[in-house]
Amino acid sequence: MSGNRDGATTPGADWDALAASFDDEPDHGLRDADVRRAWAARLASWLPGRPGDVLDLGCGTGSLSLLAAEQGHRVTGVDLSPAMVELARTKLAGRDAVFLAGDAAAPPVGEQRFDAVLVRHVLWTLPDPGRALRHWRQLLRPAGRLVLVEGVWGSVAPVGIPADRLTALLDPLAGRTRVERLSDDPSLWGREVTDERYAVVSTYG
């Protein structure tokens, strides 16, 4: 799930307790019309052009899930926090979306396969990001894609995962990978940012 003021998730945070205020950040709740439009445009360029099945891991309160659903996709969201999952269910009530409480690294989706796996600000918090990527790759249908939004936040004690490390972790999975820099687009964050923020889209088949 997305995280604190600098954009990062805090490992070990009590997300159930933070759920009620999670959407207050511009890039979490997408309540500002300009921020919402910016994320909607990016998401449309990252996800498949045709409606498909999207797995949103670390979905938080479901803001990106809602954008994907509005673009015609069928969404399955997974988050470790039951409180976040309940907020996501409320946000997407009446839409083609299912939300499950579970671990993003090993989502409880059984044999279901997806056209895209979408993950924002989660991978860097996992103890073995390479293993998570390999598992997520296995959840894709032929010609599926991984959409990973990550970064490195903070100047005193930076946390996150640099783009070059993430692309190196993806190399063994033999996809076609592109990196899209996001730091220079303040409309995504509701303000100017100076740290490293990016998206990686890796397509297969």
Kinemage of the C-alpha trace (Angstrom):
@kinemage 1
@onewidth
@group {chain A} dominant
@subgroup {mainchain}
@vectorlist {calphas} color= white
{ca met a 1} P 0.000 0.000 0.000
{ca ser a 2} L 1.099 3.588 -0.358
{ca gly a 3} L 2.392 5.294 2.733
{ca asn a 4} L 3.524 8.377 4.588
{ca arg a 5} L 4.043 12.031 3.692
{ca asp a 6} L 7.170 11.198 1.685
{ca gly a 7} L 5.321 8.545 -0.300
{ca ala a 8} L 6.837 5.529 1.392
{ca thr a 9} L 5.180 2.787 3.346
{ca thr a 10} L 6.406 2.320 6.893
{ca pro a 11} L 7.094 -1.368 7.548
{ca gly a 12} L 5.325 -2.507 10.689
{ca ala a 13} L 2.891 0.398 10.728
{ca asp a 14} L -0.548 -0.190 12.231
{ca trp a 15} L -2.476 0.232 8.994
{ca asp a 16} L -5.803 -0.605 10.586
{ca ala a 17} L -5.341 2.394 12.875
{ca leu a 18} L -4.192 4.598 9.989
{ca ala a 19} L -6.908 3.535 7.556
{ca ala a 20} L -9.366 6.310 8.430
{ca ser a 21} L -6.872 9.069 7.548
{ca phe a 22} L -5.034 7.252 4.749
{ca asp a 23} L -6.910 9.028 1.957
{ca asp a 24} L -5.943 12.480 3.259
{ca glu a 25} L -2.712 12.351 1.223
{ca pro a 26} L -3.315 13.687 -2.308
{ca asp a 27} L -1.913 10.596 -4.059
{ca his a 28} L -3.773 8.207 -1.740
{ca gly a 29} L -7.354 9.434 -1.782
{ca leu a 30} L -7.138 11.106 -5.235
{ca arg a 31} L -9.724 13.604 -4.012
{ca asp a 32} L -8.177 16.508 -5.913
{ca ala a 33} L -9.513 16.489 -9.468
{ca asp a 34} L -6.136 17.283 -11.066
{ca val a 35} L -4.320 14.555 -9.106
{ca arg a 36} L -7.063 12.072 -9.951
{ca arg a 37} L -6.890 12.899 -13.665
{ca ala a 38} L -3.108 12.558 -13.637
{ca trp a 39} L -3.231 9.086 -12.086
{ca ala a 40} L -6.081 8.015 -14.352
{ca ala a 41} L -4.086 8.997 -17.440
{ca arg a 42} L -0.956 7.187 -16.256
{ca leu a 43} L -2.908 4.083 -15.298
{ca ala a 44} L -4.607 3.975 -18.696
{ca ser a 45} L -1.172 4.001 -20.350
{ca trp a 46} L 0.177 1.242 -18.079
{ca leu a 47} L -2.728 -1.213 -18.013
{ca pro a 48} L -3.945 -3.242 -21.011
{ca gly a 49} L -5.993 -1.296 -23.521
{ca arg a 50} L -8.805 -3.833 -23.458
{ca pro a 51} L -10.804 -4.575 -20.295
{ca gly a 52} L -9.173 -7.380 -18.358
{ca asp a 53} L -8.498 -8.776 -14.899
{ca val a 54} L -6.264 -6.593 -12.710
{ca leu a 55} L -4.756 -7.666 -9.394
{ca asp a 56} L -4.049 -4.612 -7.195
{ca leu a 57} L -1.623 -5.689 -4.458
{ca gly a 58} L -1.302 -3.517 -1.381
{ca cys a 59} L -4.453 -1.825 -2.639
{ca gly a 60} L -4.983 0.306 0.463
{ca thr a 61} L -8.382 1.988 0.329
{ca gly a 62} L -8.805 1.117 -3.335
{ca ser a 63} L -8.146 4.439 -5.070
{ca leu a 64} L -6.160 2.926 -7.946
{ca ser a 65} L -8.562 -0.016 -8.014
{ca leu a 66} L -11.397 2.445 -8.584
{ca leu a 67} L -9.580 4.094 -11.492
{ca ala a 68} L -8.927 0.681 -13.047
{ca ala a 69} L -12.583 -0.297 -12.616
{ca glu a 70} L -13.701 2.967 -14.191
{ca gln a 71} L -11.519 2.080 -17.176
{ca gly a 72} L -13.440 -1.176 -17.597
{ca his a 73} L -11.185 -3.632 -15.794
{ca arg a 74} L -12.300 -6.317 -13.361
{ca val a 75} L -10.338 -5.741 -10.161
{ca thr a 76} L -9.167 -7.992 -7.361
{ca gly a 77} L -7.570 -6.019 -4.534
{ca val a 78} L -5.430 -7.466 -1.743
{ca asp a 79} L -4.237 -5.662 1.374
{ca leu a 80} L -2.807 -6.836 4.683
{ca ser a 81} L -5.096 -4.471 6.601
{ca pro a 82} L -8.722 -5.604 7.049
{ca ala a 83} L -9.697 -1.984 7.753
{ca met a 84} L -8.222 -0.873 4.423
{ca val a 85} L -10.023 -3.721 2.671
{ca glu a 86} L -13.359 -2.639 4.129
{ca leu a 87} L -12.809 0.939 2.956
{ca ala a 88} L -11.929 -0.329 -0.515
{ca arg a 89} L -15.084 -2.455 -0.637
{ca thr a 90} L -17.142 0.601 0.264
{ca lys a 91} L -15.361 2.781 -2.290
{ca leu a 92} L -16.015 0.295 -5.103
{ca ala a 93} L -19.470 -0.868 -4.034
{ca gly a 94} L -21.512 -1.893 -7.070
{ca arg a 95} L -18.459 -2.302 -9.321
{ca asp a 96} L -16.840 -5.444 -10.708
{ca ala a 97} L -14.326 -5.687 -7.875
{ca val a 98} L -13.407 -8.093 -5.077
{ca phe a 99} L -11.193 -7.221 -2.099
{ca leu a 100} L -9.340 -9.704 0.085
{ca ala a 101} L -7.293 -9.379 3.255
{ca gly a 102} L -3.925 -11.008 2.706
{ca asp a 103} L -0.201 -10.737 2.092
{ca ala a 104} L 0.796 -8.936 -1.108
{ca ala a 105} L 3.836 -11.201 -1.467
{ca ala a 106} L 1.597 -14.294 -1.516
{ca pro a 107} L -1.906 -13.081 -2.393
{ca pro a 108} L -4.784 -15.464 -1.591
{ca val a 109} L -6.068 -15.783 -5.159
{ca gly a 110} L -5.662 -19.525 -5.673
{ca glu a 111} L -5.367 -20.540 -9.321
{ca gln a 112} L -6.770 -17.282 -10.679
{ca arg a 113} L -4.615 -15.538 -13.291
{ca phe a 114} L -4.572 -11.890 -14.320
{ca asp a 115} L -3.868 -9.640 -17.281
{ca ala a 116} L -2.019 -7.181 -15.053
{ca val a 117} L -0.582 -7.108 -11.547
{ca leu a 118} L -0.497 -3.561 -10.170
{ca val a 119} L 1.657 -2.766 -7.127
{ca arg a 120} L 2.332 0.710 -5.706
{ca his a 121} L 4.896 1.411 -2.969
{ca val a 122} L 4.924 -2.148 -1.623
{ca leu a 123} L 7.796 -4.063 -3.199
{ca trp a 124} L 10.591 -2.285 -1.319
{ca thr a 125} L 9.064 -3.233 2.050
{ca leu a 126} L 9.162 -6.960 1.346
{ca pro a 127} L 11.998 -9.086 2.778
{ca asp a 128} L 12.639 -10.815 -0.570
{ca pro a 129} L 11.466 -8.599 -3.442
{ca gly a 130} L 12.963 -10.913 -6.075
{ca arg a 131} L 10.914 -13.827 -4.817
{ca ala a 132} L 7.763 -11.683 -4.778
{ca leu a 133} L 8.356 -10.623 -8.376
{ca arg a 134} L 8.792 -14.240 -9.467
{ca his a 135} L 5.521 -15.167 -7.780
{ca trp a 136} L 3.663 -12.207 -9.285
{ca arg a 137} L 4.972 -13.187 -12.703
{ca gln a 138} L 3.393 -16.610 -12.232
{ca leu a 139} L 0.031 -14.941 -11.570
{ca leu a 140} L -0.012 -13.418 -15.065
{ca arg a 141} L -1.767 -14.799 -18.099
{ca pro a 142} L 0.176 -14.998 -21.359
{ca ala a 143} L 0.870 -11.449 -22.567
{ca gly a 144} L 0.261 -10.154 -19.031
{ca arg a 145} L 2.139 -7.297 -17.438
{ca leu a 146} L 3.569 -6.165 -14.114
{ca val a 147} L 2.942 -2.506 -13.264
{ca leu a 148} L 5.186 -1.432 -10.387
{ca val a 149} L 5.177 2.082 -8.920
{ca glu a 150} L 8.130 2.592 -6.579
{ca gly a 151} L 10.730 5.117 -5.494
{ca val a 152} L 13.352 6.191 -2.984
{ca trp a 153} L 12.111 8.620 -0.354
{ca gly a 154} L 13.874 10.864 2.141
{ca ser a 155} L 17.236 12.621 2.140
{ca val a 156} L 18.673 11.908 5.614
{ca ala a 157} L 17.939 8.170 5.708
{ca pro a 158} L 16.557 7.257 2.269
{ca val a 159} L 14.224 4.288 2.027
{ca gly a 160} L 12.882 2.541 -1.041
{ca ile a 161} L 14.170 0.699 -4.059
{ca pro a 162} L 16.055 2.455 -6.888
{ca ala a 163} L 14.834 1.919 -10.432
{ca asp a 164} L 18.066 0.248 -11.537
{ca arg a 165} L 17.812 -2.328 -8.753
{ca leu a 166} L 14.201 -3.087 -9.609
{ca thr a 167} L 14.944 -3.527 -13.304
{ca ala a 168} L 17.850 -5.833 -12.402
{ca leu a 169} L 15.473 -7.965 -10.331
{ca leu a 170} L 13.127 -8.153 -13.318
{ca asp a 171} L 15.812 -9.129 -15.834
{ca pro a 172} L 15.663 -12.900 -15.111
{ca leu a 173} L 11.915 -12.883 -15.783
{ca ala a 174} L 12.594 -12.120 -19.453
{ca gly a 175} L 9.969 -9.467 -20.010
{ca arg a 176} L 10.053 -6.249 -22.019
{ca thr a 177} L 10.612 -3.599 -19.379
{ca arg a 178} L 10.302 0.169 -19.536
{ca val a 179} L 10.845 2.754 -16.818
{ca glu a 180} L 8.732 5.900 -16.582
{ca arg a 181} L 10.039 8.676 -14.331
{ca leu a 182} L 7.331 10.265 -12.186
{ca ser a 183} L 9.239 12.732 -9.996
{ca asp a 184} L 8.911 15.585 -12.464
{ca asp a 185} L 5.105 15.446 -12.591
{ca pro a 186} L 3.750 17.328 -9.542
{ca ser a 187} L 0.176 16.671 -10.641
{ca leu a 188} L 0.619 13.061 -9.468
{ca trp a 189} L 1.593 14.071 -5.942
{ca gly a 190} L -0.287 17.321 -5.371
{ca arg a 191} L 3.035 19.142 -4.940
{ca glu a 192} L 6.599 19.344 -6.242
{ca val a 193} L 8.818 16.413 -5.227
{ca thr a 194} L 12.583 15.990 -5.465
{ca asp a 195} L 13.064 12.316 -4.639
{ca glu a 196} L 13.120 9.356 -7.025
{ca arg a 197} L 9.642 8.191 -8.069
{ca tyr a 198} L 9.010 5.995 -11.073
{ca ala a 199} L 6.893 3.295 -12.643
{ca val a 200} L 8.150 0.108 -14.251
{ca val a 201} L 5.954 -1.726 -16.740
{ca ser a 202} L 7.157 -5.209 -17.664
{ca thr a 203} L 5.201 -7.098 -20.320
{ca tyr a 204} L 5.422 -10.795 -21.167
{ca gly a 205} L 4.487 -13.013 -24.084
